[in-house]
Amino acid sequence: MKIYDTPGFPNPARIRIVLAEKGLDAQVQFVKVDLVGAEHKQAAFLAKNPTGVVPVLELDDGTLITESVAISAYLDNLDGQPTLTGTTPREKALIAMMQKRADDQLIDAIGSYFHFGTVGLGDQLQAHKSPEWAGRTEWAGRERDKYVQGLKDFNEVLKTRPYLAGEQFSVADITAFAAMLHAVYAGVAIPVDCEALLAWQARVAARPSVQNRSGQAIDAEDLRRLGL
Ligand SMILES: N[C@@H](CCC(=O)N[C@@H](CS)C(=O)NCC(=O)O)C(=O)O
């Protein structure tokens, strides 16, 4: 199978952590998409994912799977022994609930702020973003505030259990962790009084799958083009 993504970016990181958790790296061929150069907004990539974002999973039979939540579920269930998406109806429901919250309140919110409230990925890509939205700094600020409120809500959850959906590490934790990776580039810090969240972040960061995942860093050339 092939994964079209960009090393070091947050949604790709979700999949790379899942691959490391499941020991599947060797079965995947990574194909780099040039996000900074807006390759994902060109016809060839849009034919694979009309929403124009990475990651995309392409199976050997040509099936295309987009959306990190769907790709993660596919990879987790491939060996018939899911470890990240739950097994019992209760586990599956709690993980799906926290996963949806992590998408809405954290990774999508900080992504919107990054693209519309900061310089984002630079001029070449911003030219593909709707100009009327690019001016919506007030809206982008609300997305940043939504993210920070999400962090506070998750901090409350983590006062009661070690991982977002209970006793077990799950895809919800991976999504929330990736959102915080993204927030670094958006210049938004975790509030210092979110102690349970900070302790959880350190626990997740220490996992072998997170430490040893492939493609952790943004490519040097991309960093240069982004002025970082
Ligand atoms: N809902 C998608 C979001 C994917 C996403 O936003 N990916 C980012 C990279 S982290 C992207 O491709 N951004 C490019 C853009 O917004 O133009 C998912 O879960 O996979």
The ligand as a MOL file (V3000), in Angstrom:
LIG
                    3D

  0  0  0     0  0            999 V3000
M  V30 BEGIN CTAB
M  V30 COUNTS 20 19 0 0 0
M  V30 BEGIN ATOM
M  V30 1 N -9.7940 15.8650 7.7780 0
M  V30 2 C -8.5150 15.5650 7.1960 0
M  V30 3 C -7.6210 16.7770 7.4060 0
M  V30 4 C -6.2950 16.6200 6.6950 0
M  V30 5 C -5.4920 17.9250 6.6670 0
M  V30 6 O -5.9920 19.0210 6.9340 0
M  V30 7 N -4.2110 17.7780 6.2860 0
M  V30 8 C -3.3440 18.9140 6.1860 0
M  V30 9 C -1.9150 18.4970 6.5200 0
M  V30 10 S -1.7120 18.2640 8.2270 0
M  V30 11 C -3.3470 19.4420 4.7770 0
M  V30 12 O -3.3060 18.6730 3.8440 0
M  V30 13 N -3.3520 20.7790 4.6400 0
M  V30 14 C -3.2420 21.4210 3.3910 0
M  V30 15 C -4.2430 22.4930 3.1720 0
M  V30 16 O -5.0830 22.7560 4.0580 0
M  V30 17 O -4.1950 23.0910 2.1070 0
M  V30 18 C -7.9390 14.3020 7.8220 0
M  V30 19 O -8.3570 13.9500 8.9280 0
M  V30 20 O -7.1060 13.6160 7.2050 0
M  V30 END ATOM
M  V30 BEGIN BOND
M  V30 1 1 1 2
M  V30 2 1 2 3
M  V30 3 1 2 18
M  V30 4 1 3 4
M  V30 5 1 4 5
M  V30 6 2 5 6
M  V30 7 1 5 7
M  V30 8 1 7 8
M  V30 9 1 8 9
M  V30 10 1 8 11
M  V30 11 1 9 10
M  V30 12 2 11 12
M  V30 13 1 11 13
M  V30 14 1 13 14
M  V30 15 1 14 15
M  V30 16 2 15 16
M  V30 17 1 15 17
M  V30 18 2 18 19
M  V30 19 1 18 20
M  V30 END BOND
M  V30 END CTAB
M  END
